[in-house]
């Protein structure tokens, strides 16, 4: 017996569960499946997610236990002991991903969506009018098939692999606090107090971080780096920090995974198949968080499917409205990845790295320009001309990319020409191709290991 739905979503993490919920709320029939049990889907740690992402997606903001922390101080340190920036982070709370995923799944079920855990895809056929999936729980026919299965998931768009230099290996753990007094002394030695997030940037290459916060009886560690550049992974950085500081206790919960930092796929759909979240490379490259971007993409996708514009409409709208921001910050990330020791200090001196720019990156938006910030940047030309000279070409490329994305074209051929122009800005010779024809992926034929 074949079950028929408007939308079939592969992956029940944040992006997938949000897509299922928002589609079902708009009256579409939805099935959302995950190869893991539903209570193990998605990220299992704390993550900073801008309130604005929830608002843009039309999803209620987190509250209660899901809201692990907000309105606390934040101090960015260059290296382990360099100059620092301190401010209050009010608009980007720490969110418990376990509880967020559970809430999104509950929203989807309350709106009528079917959620299947422990359900693998055996194969699928993509046709002109619908897609047919063979799963461990039976046959499914759906008008639209959505890949929300993450970086190493089903790859229903035949997404190519991500280059190692564009992969951040991140880890986050919540641990017991063994010695509050020792932790207090550590924070005070750096001019701050427990309750503030200390962010040590550039400790293992230009794109690397060790974040530490301490509460009354527990602490959080968030780390990330790019091992392909020859540095320890985020998990190695986390374990090393824990071993060096005796006040860090045993792990309560957390996880580790690879995160794509490259710009989004140049085409988010093919036929009746679309990708969302990490599967579409919709991750904010400046710091590697994809939760907020995935929620916003899910809302654009759901609205496009509900209003009849389909996955092609989703691709067009998202690229024009949101793609340029992520691609522009990818240029900035690539530059920061090559920074040497001392370069971050020069950027702080030049005003290129200040409270405004750091807050903008955390909130996943462009910095606002006003007379005060313009004066600060002009002053930086005098104080640190070399740093400004290095950044000027990056800023010009960012502006060019933003302009190109705002004019994302219709039609696959025009989009391919557009993608080649974007690739030139990134100094890339080619673009990654995606299949353009419907295809068959069946159990027993071809490489189905990812399914």
N, C-alpha and C positions, 0 to 999 in steps of 0.2 A: 504494500500500500504506500503510495507516494503522498507526502504531506506538502501542501502548497502554501507559500507565503509571498508577501511582497518583497521582503528583505531577509536575507540570511547573512548573519554577521559571524565571522570566524575570529574568535578571541573575545573573552569576557573580562578583560582588564579594564582600566579606566576609559580608554578610547572606545573599546568595543561595547562595554556596558552603557556608556553615555550615548553612543550611536543607537543602540537598541532602545533605550529609554526615550530618547527624543523622537525617534521614528514612530514608536508606538504611541506616544502622546499626540502625534499628529494624525493618528488614525490608520497607520500602516500596520499590516500584520507582520510580525517579526519573530524569527527564531535566532537565538544567539548561542553559539556552542564553543566549548573550550576543551582542549585535550586534557587539562587538569581538572580536579574537583573545583567547583565554583568557589569554595572558601580558600582556595590556593591560587586563584587567578590574579594576574597583575602583580605590581610591585608590592612588597611586604615590608616597607620601611617608612620613615618620615621624609617628606619632601616639601620644599618651599613652593607654594602655588599662589600666584597673585589673586587677590580677591576679584580683580577686574576680569580674569579669565572665566570665573564662575558667572559673573554678571553678563558678560558677552554671550556665553553659552546658554543663558537662561536656566542655570542650575543653581538652586539655593546655596548660599555660602555655608561652609562647614561650621559646626557648633558642637558644644559638649566635648566628649572625649575625642571626637574626630579632629577637633582643633587643638593640636598639641602645643601650640605657642604662638603668640602674636604680640605686637607692640613692644618687643624687647630691643635692647641695644645691639648694634652690630659694629664690629671693628675689623677693618681690612688691613692686614699687615703685609708689607712687602717682604717675602721670605719669612724667616723665623724671628728676626729682630730688627727689621728695617722700619722706615717711616710708616705711619698708619693713618687711616681715615676712620672716624667714629661718627655714627648717627643712629637714630632710632628707626627700626624697620617696622613700619606699621601696616603696610599694604600687602606684604608677602608673608603670610603665616606659615608655620610648620603644620603640615597636615598628615595625619596617620593614613597612609595609603590603604591599609587593610580595611579600615572602617569606611573610607571613601568608596572603594570598590564595592563593598557590601551595600552601601547606601544606593549607589548607582544601579546595582543589580536589583535591589528592592524596588526602585523607581520603575525599572523596566518591567518587572513582573506585575507591579500594581497597575501599569498601563496596558497590560494584556500580552506582553511579549513572553515567548517560551524560552527558558534558559536551560541548556543541557550541559552539564559538566561530565568529565570523564568520557568525552566523545571525540574520537579522531575522525578525520576525513579519510576515506579510502580512495576517493577520486572524484573528479567532477567533469562535466561537459558544459562548455560555454556555447550557447546557441544564440541566434539573432533575436529571439523573443524572450528567452529565459535561460537560467542556469540550472543544471541538475547535479545535485551532490549525492554521493554515496557515503553514508556515515555509519558508524558503529551502531547507531540507533535507528537506522532505516534510511529510506530515500527521501530527498527533499527537492522540490522544484521552487525556484524563487525568481522573481523578476530582476532582482538586483543582488549581487554577491559582493560583500564587503570584507576586505582583508584588514583585520585589526589585531593580527596575531604577533605583532612585534618584529624586531629586527631579524631574528632567526626563526621565524614562524613559517607559515604556509607559502609565502611568496607567490600569491595568486596572480600578480602582475608580472611574474618572472623577473622580479627585481634582481639586479646584479649585486654581487658582494660589495661591501663598503671597504675602501682602502684602509689599511691598518693605521695610517697617519690621520685618518678621520674618525677613529674609534677611541672614545674615552672609556676606560675601565673604572667604574665608580663603585664605591661601597658605602653603606650607611648602617650603623648599628646603634641601638639604644642599650646602654650598659648600666649595671649597678655602680653607685658611687661608694667606694670603699672608705675614703678618708676626706670628708668635706673640708677640713682645715687645710690639708695639703693642696686641695684644688683651689681653695681661696687664695693661698699664697702664690700659686702659679698664675692666677689671673691678676692679682695685685702687682706681681712682678712685671706685668706688661701694661700696667696703668689702667686696669679696668676691674670689674667685679663679676663674680658668678651671676648668671642670668643673661649676660651679654654673650653673643656668638663671636668667638674669635675665629677669623678666617685668615689662615696663613697661605698666601698665594705665591705661586712660582717656586715651591719648595722642591719640585722634581720636574724642572723644565718650565717653559713659559706658560703652558696650559696645565696647571696642576694646583691642587688645593687640599688643605686639611682644615676642616671646620670643627670647632669644639664648643659645646655649650654645656653648662652644668645647672641642674635643678636641685631640689632639696634632697632627693635620695637617688637620683639617676642622672646620667649624662648622655649626650649624643655626639657621635663622631661621624662626619661625612667627608669622604676623600675621593679624589679622582685624578687621573693622569693618563698619558698616552704612552703605553709600553712600547709601541712601534718606534718611538723616538729614542729608545734605549733606557727608559726609566722604570722604576718599580711600579707595579699596578696599584690602583687605588686600595685594594684589599691589603696589599703588602704595606702600604703607607699607614693604613689604619692599625694593623697588627703591630707594626714597629712603634707607633706612638703609644699604644696601650702597654707595650712591654717596658717602655722607657719611663712611664709615669705610674707609680704604684697606687695612686688613688683611683685608677681606672679598674673597675671590677668586671665580673662575668657578663656575657652577652644575654640580654633579655629577648630581643628580636632584632631582625635586620636582614640584609641581603646584599648581593653584589651582582653586577651585570655589565655588559658592554653597551655603550650608548652611541648612536651615530651622530656625528657633529656636522656632517656635510649638509649642504643646502637641500631642500626638499626635491623629490622626484620632479623632473620637468613636465611630466604628465601623470596625473593621479588616477587615471582611469583608462580602460580599454574595453570597448563593447559595453557589456553590462556589469563589469567588474571595476571596483574602485578600492583604493587603499586609504587608511586613516591612521594617525598616530605614528609610532615608530616605524611601522611597515611602510609608511609614506615618507619617512625621514622628516617628519614634522616635529623637530626638536630645536629648542632655542640654543644656537651654537655657542653663545658667549659663556654659558655655564652648564650646558648639557641637560637641562630640565625639559621634558617633553609633555608633562602632565597638562599644564595649562594650554599649550598649543593643541594637544589632542582633544581637549574638551571643546575648544572653539571650532576646530575642524569638524567634530561630530555634529555640532549645531548647524554649520553651513551645509554639511552633507544631508542631514535630516530635512532641512528646509527645502533643499533642491529636489530631493526625492518626492517630497510631499506636494510641491507646487508644479510638478511635471517636467521640470528642466533636466531631471535625471543626473547621472554621474558626470555627464559632460558639463552640465550647468554648475555642479559642485566644483569641478576642476577649474572652470573659468573664474568663478567667483572667488574661490579661495586663493588662487594664484594672484589675482589682481588686488585683493584686499589684504592678504596676509603673507603671501609668499615672499614679497620683496623685503619685508622686515627680517625674516629668517636668513635669506640669502645675503643681505647686507651685513648682518652680524657674523655670518660665516666668513666673510672677508676679514672682519676684525679679528675673529678667532684665529684664522690662519696667520695673521700678523703676530698676534700675541704668543702663538705657539713657538715662534722663533725668537722670542725675546731672550736676551742674555741677562746674567745677573747684573743688577744696577739699572737696567732699562726701565723697570717699573718705577723705581725711585725718580728717574728723570721724567717719566710721564706724570707722576704726581706733582713734581716741581713745575712742569709746564701747564698744569691744570687740565691736561687731557684725561687724567684719571682723578676725578673729584667726586664729591658726594652726589652731585647731579647725574653724572654719567654712570656711576655704580648703581644708584637707585633706579635709573632708567633700565639698565640691563636686568636687574632683579625683577622689575615690573614688566619686562618684555615689551618695551616700547623704545622709541627713539628719544634721545635727550631733547629737552625743550631749550630753545635759544631765546635769551632775553638780554638786555643791556649788561646785566651783571655777569652772566656767563661769557658773553662776547668779550667783555673787558678782561676777564680772567684768561681767556684763550689768547688774547692779544698780548697780555703780560707774559704768557708762557713763551712767546716767540723770542722775547728778550732774555728770559731766565734759562730756557733750555731749547735753543734753536735746533740742535741735532734731533731731539725727540720730535719736535714739530715737523721737521723736514722728513723724517721717516714716516710719520702718520699722514701727511698731506696726500700722497698718492692713494692711500687706503681710503681716505674720506672721499676723494674724487670717484674712485671705483664704486664705493657704496652708493653715492648719489646716482651714478649711471645705472646700477642694478635696480635701485628703487624705481627709476624712470621706466626701465624695460618691463619690470613686473607689472606696473600699473597699466601697461599696454599689451598685456598677454593676449595673443590673438585667438581667433576661432580657427578650427580645422587642423588636422594632424600635421599636414605638410607645412603650414605656416608656423605651427608650434615647434616643429623640428628646426626650421630656420631660426626661429627666435631662440631656441635652446643653444644653438651653435653660437649665436651672438653673446649669450650669457657666458658660455664656456670660454670665449675669447677674453672676457673681462677677468675670468679666473685663471687665465693663462693655461687653459686645458685644450689639447688638440682635438678631442672628440667628446661626444656626449654618450651616455649609457643608453643603449637602445632598449625598448620594451617591445614585446610582441604586438603586432597590429592586427592579427587575424584571430578569430575564435579558435580554440584549441581543445584537445582532449587530454585529460590526465586521468588515467584509469588504474585501478589497483592491479599490480602485476605487470604494468607497462611503464617504462621510463623510471626516472628517479622520483620516488614518492617518499623518500626518507623524511623530508620536511613536513609532510602531511600527517 
